[in-house]
Amino acid sequence: MNKLLIFSSLFLSLTIFMCIFRAIKGPTATDRLIAINVIGTKTIILILMVSFILKETYFVDVALVYALISFIASIVISKFIRRWGGKKA
């Protein structure tokens, strides 16, 4: 079970790097916002998987705080995109 979790953590890390590429490449601001939200969600899952592998419960608190920060950041970025117009950057 532990090997499966480690493999899936590595695979999840790889997909996070692919999402980082999409967040940089674009083509529109909304695509970048969605990529950033996906990165945040996958990072939360990765933190929770590490918590399960290491059998440490305080990582769950870290994941919850990260989820709140990610939610607030996506609201701020979406308001900025609405004001900016969502055009190509």
Helices and strands as residue ranges (DSSP letters): H 2-25, H 29-54, H 58-84
